[in-house]
Every structure is written in structure tokens, then in C-alpha cells.
Amino acid sequence: MIKVTRLNNKEYFINFDLIETLEETPDTVITLRDGKKFVVVESVEEVIQRIIEFKRRVNDLPKIIKHEL
């Protein structure tokens, strides 16, 4: 899950696996597979970067766990 900020400055966590589209109109609109839309203050590039960072952390977990054992 990634953290995003809606226009009212409330922070939410979104399951990025459910994202269907990202678009800037000029606000960033995240559309989920079920059609639900979120307008957020982050740019499309920021949202993509958060997804990449999350996936990196998850992919590094087995290395970290193995190292700690």
C-alpha cells in the first residue's frame, strides 16, 4: 500500500495493485479497477515512485530476513 494525500490534506493508503489508471488533469486522478477515483496532491511521477519504492522494500525482505537469521 502507498500513502497519498487527497486535496483536503487527508492522507490515505491505497492498494497500488488495484490502480487501473493514473492521469494528470492537472490534478492527479487515480482510478481503481472498480471505478473509484481519488484526486490527490501528489504528481503521477510521485505516485509511481512510491509504488517502485514499496516494491523494492518488499523484494528486499527475504534478503533482510535471511541476513538476520
C-alpha positions in Angstrom: 0.0 0.0 0.0 1.2 3.5 -0.7 0.3 6.7 1.1 -1.4 9.5 -0.9 -2.9 12.9 0.1 -6.3 14.0 -1.1 -7.0 17.6 -1.8 -8.4 18.1 1.7 -4.9 17.2 3.0 -6.2 13.9 4.5 -3.7 11.0 4.0 -4.9 7.7 2.7 -3.3 4.4 1.9 -4.2 2.9 -1.5 -3.5 -0.7 -2.6 -1.5 0.1 -5.7 -2.3 -3.4 -7.2 -5.9 -2.0 -7.7 -4.8 1.0 -9.7 -6.1 0.9 -13.3 -5.0 4.4 -14.4 -3.1 7.5 -13.3 -3.7 10.8 -15.1 -3.0 14.4 -14.5 -5.9 16.8 -15.4 -3.9 18.9 -14.0 -4.7 17.3 -10.6 -3.6 13.7 -10.3 -6.6 11.3 -10.6 -6.1 7.7 -9.5 -8.7 5.4 -10.9 -9.1 1.9 -9.3 -10.3 -1.2 -11.1 -13.7 -0.9 -9.5 -14.1 2.7 -11.0 -13.5 4.5 -7.7 -11.5 7.7 -8.2 -9.1 9.6 -5.9 -7.9 13.1 -6.7 -4.5 13.5 -4.9 -1.9 16.3 -4.5 1.0 14.1 -5.5 2.1 14.1 -9.1 1.8 11.0 -11.3 5.6 10.7 -11.1 5.5 10.8 -7.2 2.8 8.1 -7.1 4.9 5.9 -9.5 8.0 6.5 -7.4 6.1 5.4 -4.2 5.0 2.2 -5.9 8.6 1.5 -7.0 9.9 2.2 -3.5 7.3 -0.1 -1.9 8.1 -2.9 -4.3 11.8 -2.6 -3.7 11.2 -2.8 0.1 9.0 -5.9 -0.3 11.5 -7.6 -2.7 14.4 -6.9 -0.2 12.6 -8.5 2.7 13.8 -12.1 2.1 17.4 -10.8 2.0 16.9 -8.9 5.2 15.3 -11.9 7.0 18.0 -14.3 5.8 20.7 -11.9 6.9 19.2 -11.6 10.4 19.0 -15.4 10.9 
